[in-house]
Amino acid sequence: MVADIEHVAELAGVVLLLILGRALVVLIWPYKDCGWCADRKVRPRPWNRRRCWFCHNRRLRRRLGAGLVHKVKLSLVQAWDEWRSS
């Protein structure tokens, strides 16, 4: 019984470490190359010569979760500033 609880706690710790690692990667590198634009260079499609619908020809797109990580970072910075000023 105790071994099962320890196993669940260890698994929860590993999952938390994976989530924090992903958040750190997304915080450091929030953008990646647009796969749709890269694909259009390799295989041009004559019927689709307009702007890329995904990145609007910026050739970069945000990673999944980058917006949320950015908002969390801004809220932590604001909380830190409020704590230091009081």
Secondary structure in CASP SS format (residue, H / E / C, confidence):
PFRMAT SS
TARGET T0000
AUTHOR 0000-0000-0000
METHOD secondary structure of the structure
MODEL  1
M C 1.00
V H 1.00
A H 1.00
D H 1.00
I H 1.00
E H 1.00
H H 1.00
V H 1.00
A H 1.00
E H 1.00
L H 1.00
A H 1.00
G H 1.00
V H 1.00
V H 1.00
L H 1.00
L H 1.00
L H 1.00
I H 1.00
L H 1.00
G H 1.00
R H 1.00
A H 1.00
L H 1.00
V H 1.00
V H 1.00
L H 1.00
I H 1.00
W C 1.00
P C 1.00
Y E 1.00
K E 1.00
D E 1.00
C C 1.00
G H 1.00
W H 1.00
C H 1.00
A H 1.00
D H 1.00
R H 1.00
K H 1.00
V H 1.00
R C 1.00
P C 1.00
R C 1.00
P C 1.00
W C 1.00
N C 1.00
R C 1.00
R C 1.00
R C 1.00
C C 1.00
W C 1.00
F C 1.00
C C 1.00
H C 1.00
N C 1.00
R C 1.00
R C 1.00
L E 1.00
R E 1.00
R E 1.00
R C 1.00
L C 1.00
G C 1.00
A H 1.00
G H 1.00
L H 1.00
V H 1.00
H H 1.00
K H 1.00
V H 1.00
K H 1.00
L H 1.00
S H 1.00
L H 1.00
V H 1.00
Q H 1.00
A H 1.00
W H 1.00
D H 1.00
E H 1.00
W H 1.00
R H 1.00
S H 1.00
S C 1.00
END
